[in-house]
């Protein structure tokens, strides 16, 4: 999977930019990441986990947790 990082100016309407970019053929999804507010990323992660549990998608949930653990603790 390839991704594209766009850094907008501070006063831009990020939701409007997202709408415009989603209209481009070949754009599958867009995620807005707020580096100044890391709590929003944590909230998204918890929301995703809750949805996975509701759907009974335990395998993906376990894989996500394993990825987080192994990514943050590289072998020495």
C-alpha positions in Angstrom: 0.0 0.0 0.0 1.2 3.5 -0.8 0.3 6.6 1.0 0.6 10.3 0.5 1.3 12.8 3.2 -0.1 16.3 2.8 0.8 19.0 5.3 -1.8 21.8 5.1 -1.5 25.3 6.4 -2.7 25.9 9.9 -5.9 27.8 8.9 -7.2 25.3 6.3 -10.5 23.6 6.6 -9.2 20.0 6.8 -12.7 18.4 6.4 -13.3 20.4 3.2 -9.9 19.3 1.8 -10.7 15.7 2.7 -14.0 16.0 0.7 -12.2 17.4 -2.3 -9.5 14.7 -2.3 -12.0 11.9 -1.9 -13.5 12.9 -5.3 -10.2 12.1 -7.1 -10.3 8.7 -8.9 -8.0 6.3 -7.1 -8.2 7.8 -3.7 -9.5 5.1 -1.4 -9.5 6.9 1.9 -8.2 9.9 3.8 -7.3 10.1 7.5 -6.8 13.4 9.2 -4.0 13.2 11.8 -3.7 16.0 14.3 -0.1 16.1 15.5 -0.9 18.9 18.0 -3.6 16.8 19.6 -2.4 13.2 20.0 -5.4 12.5 22.2 -7.6 12.4 19.0 -5.5 9.5 17.7 -5.9 7.6 20.9 -9.7 8.2 20.8 -9.7 6.8 17.2 -7.8 3.8 18.3 -10.3 3.1 21.1 -13.2 3.6 18.8 -11.8 1.1 16.3 -11.2 -1.4 19.1 -14.8 -1.0 20.3 -16.1 -1.6 16.8 -13.9 -4.7 16.4 -15.2 -6.1 19.7 -18.8 -5.4 18.7 -18.3 -7.2 15.3 -16.5 -10.1 17.0 -13.3 -9.4 15.0 -11.0 -10.7 17.6 -8.3 -11.8 15.2 -7.7 -8.3 13.8 -7.8 -6.8 17.3 -5.2 -9.2 18.6 -3.0 -8.6 15.5 -3.3 -4.8 16.0 -2.3 -5.1 19.6 0.6 -7.4 18.7 1.8 -4.9 16.0 1.7 -2.1 18.5 3.7 -4.1 21.0 6.4 -5.2 18.5 6.6 -1.8 16.9 7.3 0.0 20.2 9.7 -2.6 21.6 12.2 -3.5 18.9 14.5 -6.4 19.7 17.9 -5.5 20.9 
